[in-house]
Amino acid sequence: MIDLMNYGLDKTPESIDGIPARVTAVHKERYELICAHGIAYGKLKTSIYYAADYSQESFPTTGDFVLINYIGSGDSQIIKTLPRWSFFSRRDPTPGRGEQAVAANFNYVFILASLNLNFNIRRIERYLTLAWQSRAVPVVILNKADLVQDYSAHIRTIENIAPGVGIFPVSAKTGYGLTALSAFLKPRSTIVFLGSSGVGKSSLVNALAGEEIMTVNDIREDDAKGRHTTTHRQLIMLPGGTMIIDTPGMRELGMWDVSVGLGEAFSDVDEFLGRCRFSDCKHQTEPGCAVKAAIRNGSLTQERWNSYLKLKREAKYTDDWSAAMREKQQWHKSIAKQSRQLKKDGGIRK
């Protein structure tokens, strides 16, 4: 029998329906699970997750704890998604699809960047914003330290945008710096790996595991970019009991509901907001603008301010789109309710 507590479950849910399981991978509409009986596979119960009145049950993602009707000889039924303590999502890169779940129930977010041509501070800003929004602790991992003689400038650049966030230069190839990560590698802890293709996520997983459990692809030497090794999100149990949720390299990372994360990731910008002479300052040509003054005296860089505005505009677009989708769903829900009432009344409204 598998003890799900070893997979991060705090307590057994008080429910007479189903048994708890954790989602370890998602393959389109089929879910890979771990439960007391071992590895299982399951599908969503249609009457719960695809109800005509748009059920509020959250669709599971990798890392979620769920309740299932266990079927040993076939696919089990997933009947409920249990509450999450952390959650990471992004705007689905496919137009019109809204939010895309990435991972759930993790303690740390390892933001991976590489110390080669792939290093991109603007991309790290985006990952930090989403990591703070997830309610987990962000950690920046600078992989491929063996490729540079001096990475102090890279660290200073990140420190300027992420005060207080842990920054660890490592080399998955040589093992350099890996012992510094031991504080995060605790039994029952879950870590999400985020990073674009080519930063060495799979290599780092193998280095931490002490064995080759993931396939590694070479990067292109001309631009330091790699091919996607991970093709789906999966939860991996390391020998020491730490779990890692590896994610495919995401070329387009769209903002989704970052009302909290934006303020945390841009705390240096947030310091000047609200200090202007006018409460409705647009930070353009108004006199007494604290933001413009900070840019002039060097307390805030123009690049940092531009990056903040870009992510804020993207988040605002998502907020507007989300509101429109909620209104559309409410309309569909109302129509479904009216339809049920008509059937109940024999097709005649009383």
Secondary structure, 3 states (H helix, E strand, C coil): CCCHHHHCCCCCCCCCCCEEEEEEEEECCEEEEEECCEEEEEEECHHHHCCCCCCCCCCCCCCCEEEEECCCCCCEEEEEECCCCCEEEEECCCCCCCEEEEEECCCEEEEEEECCCCCCHHHHHHHHHHHHHCCCEEEEEEECHHHCCCCHHHHHHHHHHCCCCEEEECCCCCCCCHHHHCCCCCCCCEEEEECCCCCCHHHHHHHHHCCCCCCCCCECCCCCCECCCCCCCEEEECCCCCEEEECCCCCCCECCCCCCHHHHHCHHHHCCCCCCCCCCCCCCCCCCCHHHHHHHCCCCCHHHHHHHHHHHHHHHHHHHHHHHHHHHHHHHHHHHHHHHHHHHCCCCCC
